[in-house]
Amino acid sequence: MYDERQGETAIRNIKLILCYRGTGYLGFQVQPGGITICEAVQDAIERIFGVRYDVKGCSRTDSGVHANRYCLNFRTDSDLPTWRIKRGLNAVLPGDIAVLEAEDAPEEFHARYSCKGKRYVYKIWNSEVRNPFLTGLTYHYFRPIDLERARQVCGFFVGRHDFAAFCGSKNTKEDTVRTIYACDMRRSGDLVEFFVEGDGFLYNMVRILVGTVLAVNENRLDVRDLPRMMELGVRRVECRTMPACGLYLDEVFYQDRSE
């Protein structure tokens, strides 16, 4: 796109909102050993624009994790309208990835560094019988879930805490303090969903929080143990990391959620 006022080609910052099923991908970030969401999107963008652009994603997301609304941005000098970008990408992307929105973003916008918070959902199929239509999209848990006890645990996570006891061993963040704005568990028939919203999350943190809720549900852990765990920063073996199949990045926020 040529800017007559500047006498040079103007660079646009394109923001995309995706949804995807992560079952067949090694997460978002490009890495060796298999295909990633980023690689699939870059391939599609290259087919539309004829150029392989650098893509900035809002989160890495682990292998097998899904997204309801994932944000990314890339820069281009093309004058292709955003509606055509959306339509064109959806025509060439794999069937398990879709572009929900495409728009011009401010020059300073960065999908990762402009992010103020995220919401994750973990989906549990809570029935004695598995649902073959949800295989790979939920975690099958056959024990009854005591929703009142589960919500008690969820309430403990809300606030600003050091979550060193609730992250994976591969966590690389030195600062393990995070603020959780909301956390809850809801049921609709046999589907139980764990929701958590915060200013940021550590490696495997959400999956471990869910594992902690289920450990309390199974009486392998007492709610009264949680404050001591938080204080010591030591993870208990009962707080297992739940499988990736039930985890969804639900929303990314670009305004402060603390107000």
N, C-alpha and C positions, 0 to 999 in steps of 0.2 A: 504494500500500500504506500503510495507516494504522497507525502505531505508537502503541498505547494508552499505553505508558509515557511517551512524550514528548509525547503529545497533539497530534501533527502528522504530516503525511505523510512517510514514510521514503523516502529516495532510495537506490535500488539501483545498484550498479556492475556492469554485465553485461559479461562477457568472452566473446568469440566467437573460435573458431579456424576459419578459412576455408581452402579450397583453390580455386584458380581457374586457368583458362586465360586468359592475358593477351593473346592474339593480337588481339582486337578492341577493346582498351582502351588509353587513353593513360596507362597506369600506374595507381597507386592514387589519388594526390592529385587533388582536384577542380581542373580547369583548363578554360579555354575551348578550343574547337576540336574537341571530341569527347567521347564518354562515358568515364568513368573507373570503376574498381572501387568507389571510395568513393561515387560518385553512385548506382551501381546498388544498393549495399547500403543507402544511406539511403532510396532509393525503396522498397525492400522493407520496411525497418523502419517507414516511414511507413504503409505499407499494413496492417501488423499492429497498430501502436499508435495510429494516427491522429494522430501527432505526428512532425515531422521533427527527430530528435535530432542533436546534434553527435557525430560519430564520430571517435575517436582511433585512428589506425593505427600499427603498429610500424615501418613503413618506407614511403618514397614509392614505390619500385619504378618503373622506367622503362617507357615504352611498349613493349608486347609481351612483357614479362617475366611469368613464371608464378609460382605459389606452391603448394607442397605443404602448408604449414602457416603461415598468416598470422594474426597476432593483432591484434584491435582491441577497444576497449571503448567503451561509451556508458552514460549514466546515465538512469534512468527511475524514476518513482514507481508504475509498474504492478506489480501482484502476479501477473502472468502467470508460471506455472511455467517454468523454463528448458527443460524438455523440449518444452513447447508453443511456446516461442520458436524453438527449433531446427526443429521440424516446420513451423511456420508460415512461417518465412523460406525454407526449402527448397522450399516449395510455390509461392512467388511470385518467387524469384530467377531470373535467366536461367540457362539450362542449362549455361553454362560457369563458374558460381560455385556453391559448395556450402558449407553450414555443417557442419563436422565435430563441433564441441563448443560448448555454451553453458553457462555457469556463473556464479554470483554470485561476484564478486571482492571483495577487501578495498577499503574506501573509498579508500585511498591508491594503489591500483594504477592505473598508466598504461601503456598498451600500448607507448608509445615510451620514456618516461623511466624506466620500471622495467626496461627491457631491459638485460641484461648481455652479450649476445653473439648472434651469428647464424651459421647455416650455410647456404652456398649450394652448389648443384650446377649444373654446366654440362654438358649432354648433347650428345655428338657422335656422329652416325651415320657410322662410319668404314668406308665401302665404296665401291667404284667405282660402284655402282648406288644411286640414291636410293631411299628408302623412302617411298612416297606416303602411307602411314598415319601417318608421323611428320613430315610436312611442317608446319612452323610450331611443332613441338614439340622439334626437335633441329636442330643445325647439321650440314649434310652436308659432310663432309671426305673427299675421295677418296684422299689420300696416306696411305701406311702410317704409323702412329704407333709410334715406338720408345718403348715404355713405360718402359724403364729410364732413358733420357735424360730423359723427361718427369718422372719421379719425382725425378730429381736437381734439376731446376728447382723442383719443388714444395717440396722440402726446403729450398731456399734461402730461400723466403718465410717459413718458420716462425720465429717469434720476434718480438721487439719491434723494429720498424724504422720509418724514415721512408719512407713510400710515395709521396712527391711525384712520383717518376718513373713511377708506375703508376696515375695517375688522369687523368680527362678534363680538358680545358681549362676546362670550366664548373664545376669544383670550387670551392665557396665556403668550404670549411673551412680556417681558418688553420693549425690543428694537423693535420699530416698523418702523425703518428706513430700507428701501430696495432699491436696484438699479434695475431699469427696463431697459434692453438693447434695447428692441424692442417691439412695440405694434402696431397692425394694424387690419384692418377689410377688408375682401375681399368677393366678391360675385361670385358665379358660378351658374347661373340660379336662382332658388329659395333658394339655400343654401347659407347662409351668415356665415362666420367663423371669429371669433374674436381670434387673436393670441397675446400672451404675453410671453415674455421671460425675466427672471430675476435671480438674485442671490439667491432669496428665496421669499416665499409668506406667508402671515399671514392667520389666520383662516378665511375661506370664502372670502378671498381677491379677487380672480379672479371672482367669481360669483357676487360680489358687484361692481367690475369695469365694468362688462357687464351691470349690472343694472343701473349704472351711465350713460353709453353710451345711453341706451334706454330711460332714463329719459330726457336727452337732446333731443333725437330724438322726444319725445312726447311733448316737450316744457314745461315740468314740472320743468325743471332745466335749467339754463343758463350756458353756458361755462364760463362766467365771474365770476360765483359763485365758481368755483373750487379752485382757489388760496386761497380764504378766508377759504374754508372748510379745505384745506390742512394745512393752518396756525393754525387754531383753533383746529384741530384734532378731530372735532365733525362730526359724520355722519349725513347726512340729511335723513329724512324719504323717500324722493323720490328715494334714491339710494337703491333699494330693493335687497335682496339676490336672485339671479336667481335660479331656480330649478337645481338639480344636474344632471338631465338627459342629459343636453347638454355639460357637462364638460368632457374633456379628458386630462389626463397627456400625453403629446405628445412625450416628449423626456427628458432625464436626462443627464446632461453634467458633465464630470469629468475632464475637462480642463477649465481654466479661460476664460470666454466669453468676458471679458472687453478689451482684446487686439485686 
